[in-house]
């Protein structure tokens, strides 16, 4: 097959290239009337220092007035009797919980004492059995080495 130097027609039409920007384009430098002002005219965003003797700022007025405005608070305001009732209820709950914990601790202490006494009893029994087994072993060694002849004749 001979190759041709001409390319076949492209089935997909080509996409037009964007035109270069013109002076009437929207890429003009920002002006003070549109968007942020230039850097040299902006004020610093650092800490603001205010004097206490001057007139209150709007932020101070808002801060001082917001606690009295119930719609601005995060939690419901409670009157002192309500707070005292909540405190008493919490105190009673904590005391009940402390009593339950103390009761549980006393039960654990009693159980530990029972286990200790049982351990001591078993320890004593274990020592007795060890000494008894040791005596039996020494007796069986003596019997097997010395008096074995008389025993063999009498045994059947």
Secondary structure, DSSP 8 states (H G I E B T S, - for coil): ----SS----SS----------TTSS-----TTSSS--GGGS---S-----SSS---HHHHHHHHHTT-GGG-SS----HHHHHHHHHHHHHHHHHHHHHHHHHHHHHHHHHHHHHHHHHHHHHHHHHHHHHHHHHHHHHHHHHHTSHHHHHHH--
